[in-house]
Amino acid sequence: MGDSMIEADGLFKSYGETRALAGVSFSVPAGSVLGLLGPNGAGKTTAVRILTTLALPDAGRARVAGIDVLAHPAEVRRQIGVAAQDATLDGLLTGRQNLVLVGELSGMRTGQARARAAELLEVFELADAADRVVKGYSGGMRRRLDLAASLLTWPPVLFLDEPTTGLDPVSRQRVWEVIRELIGSGVTVLLTTQYLDEADALADGIVVVNHGQVIAEGTPRALKERSRSAHVEVRLAEPGPRAAGVIAPLVGGQVSVSADGLRLSAAVDSAPGLATALVRALDQAGLLVDNIEVRQPSLDDVFFALTGAHIPGDSNGSQATQATAAQAGPGGAAERVSEGAWT
Amino acid sequence: MTPAIAQRPRDTAGTRLITHSVAERGKNVVSMTRRDLVHISREPMQLSDVTIQPVLFTVLFIYLFGGAIPIPGGGSYTEFILAGLLALNLVTSTMGTAVGLATDLHEGIIDRFRVLPMWRPAVLVGRSLADLLTACLCALVVAVTGLAVGWRTSAGPLRIIAGFALVLFFAYSLSWVAACVGLNSKSPESAASFGFIVLFPLAFVSNAMVPTQHMPGWLQAIADWNPVSAVTAAARQLWDNPNPSASIAAWPMQHPIEASLAWSVLILAVAAPLASRYFRRRTTE
C-alpha cells in the first residue's frame, strides 16, 4: 500500500441513529483519480469529511499522503485541497478576497497569495468577476471559485465532493475540463459523484457505495462488463438481407432488423474488439456499413445489476447521461470513438 | 488552459513545521480581523448599534430623563450620564460578536477554515479584535455626541484616555462571553436574543443610567456589585464627572478602577478558554 495517497480502512461513522458508514475501505494510488460513486445518502460525503479531517470516524483508520489522519490532522491539512459539496466560500468577500484569504491562512505570503489568486482567477475564467462579491455569483461560478480555492496551495491530494452537482451542462463541462487538466499532473484525486457518466469520464477507478458500504469496485470498463448489457447497432448503406446471418454468430444471440432492412441491433456481452470484428465480417460479405455503434451500458445499468434497483430519485438519469455524454469534450468523444463507432 | 493549475513551483509552502509560530498566528489573526471588517463594511447597517444607537440613546436620556433625575451630591446629568452611555453602548454592542460567530458557524465557510492549515483560534481572536475596533468607533461616536450636547471634563488627556480604555477593555472581555453564547447558538437569530435577555438588563441594573441610591435595597446591592457599575464609576472618577457611587460603602464603589480591572481580567480568564473549548466542540463531528 506504499503507493497509495489516500487510504480508508474499515471506516464506521454514525450520526445519532443514522449509520452513515458501515465499514468502508478503499485506496487511491498516487497520481490517479478514484470516483466514489453512489446515490444521495450513500456515505460519500461522510467518507470525504473523515479523510479531510472534518469528522472523526467511530472506528477505522485513514491515511492521506502517508499521514495518519486521526493522529496528525494538522499535518494532513497541509497536503490536501478540498472542494466541498456546499461551496465553502465567504459570500461577503469578493472572489479575489476569498482566494487571498485562503492563501494567507495556508501560510503563503500575501504577495504570493495575490499572484496565485490572480493566476487561478484567470484559469477559471473568473477574472472579470474577481472583484465582485461572491453572493452575486452563479452556481457554476461558485463551484469554479471553490475549485480554485482548493488548488491554491498546489496540494498533492485533492478531494472533490460532487463538484458538478446542480450545474448546467456547460458549467459542468468546464469543471470537467479543469479536472482533466489536473489528471496527469501527478495530483491524486478523490472524486465523489452521483453522476455515472462523470465517474466514467474522469475516474481511473470506481468504488460504488450504497448504505455506507462498498458494493463494488473496479475500473469503469470492468464494472460495465459486469452488467453484461452492452448493445450493438449497425447501419447499412443499403438493405442487405444476409447481414443478420453474418453478424449473428459474432454477437451470439438474437439480431433484430428494422422494417427498412437498414438497421440491425443486438444485445451483447461487452467485448473489446467486437466492433472491429463486425465491420470486418460485414465487409468480407460485401456489405457496405454506414455506421456501427457499440453502446456501453451506463453506470445506472451497473448500479441496477449490482443492487437490483435503479439509482433512487434519478428517474431521468439515463436521459441526462445521454445528453451530457453528447456534449462531452474532445477527450470524452475520442474515448468513445476508439471503443465503438466508425463511419 | 495552462499547466499553472497544478504545477507547484519549487520551494513554496509544502513541507513546513506543523506548529504555528507566533508570527504565523499573528498573520492569521490579522487576516481574519481584516475579513471581519470587510464584512462590516459590506453591511453598514450592522454598524447601526455602534453609530446610530449611541446618538439616539444620548439624546433620549439627556432630553427625556435628564431633568427628572437628581444626582445625589449634585452635578449635571449630562456630565453624569456620559460614562454610563459609553458603558451601555459598548456592553450591548458585544452582541455583534455572538451574532457574527453564530453566522460563521451557520455557513459553509467554517468548513473551509477547518481544512486549512491555519491556527484555528484566529477565527475567535480575529473576531474579537474586529469587534474591539468597532467598539472604538462606538466610543468615538459617544464622545463626540456627548461633547455636542454639553459633556465636559476637567481631567487631563491621560485620565480621559484611561477612562475610555477601562470601558473598552471591559467590553472586550465581555465580547468573549458573547463568543461563548454565539458558539452555543443554533442560529444567528437566537444569538441576537442574547442581547436583549442578558446585555440590556446587565447594562440597566447598574449606576450607568441612574444613581443606585434611588433603587430598592436588594436591587441596589445587585447594582453596586454589577461590573458595569464599577466600570462606569471608574470612568466618572477618572474624568472628574459627578460620581454619586463614591458615597456608597460597597467595595467596588470605593475602588472602582481596581474593581473594573479585576472584573475584566476575571471574565476574560474564564470566557476566553471556555470559548475556545466551545469552538473545538462545535467544530468536532
Interface residues (C-beta under 8 A of the other chain):
Chain A: Y15 R49 T52 T53 L54 A55 L56 H72 A74 E75 R77 R78 I80 V82 A84 D86 A87 T88 L89 D90 G91 L92 L93 Q97 L101 V102 E104 L105 S106 G107 M108 Q112 E119 L120 V123 V133 A149 L151 T153 W154 E177 V178 E181 L182 S185 G186 V187
Chain B: M1 T2 P3 A4 I5 A6 Q7 R8 P9 T12 A13 G14 T15 R16 I18 E24 K27 N28 S31 M32 R35 V38 H39 R42 E43 E107 G108 I109 I110 D111 R112 F113 R114 V115 L116 P117 M118 A122 T284 E285
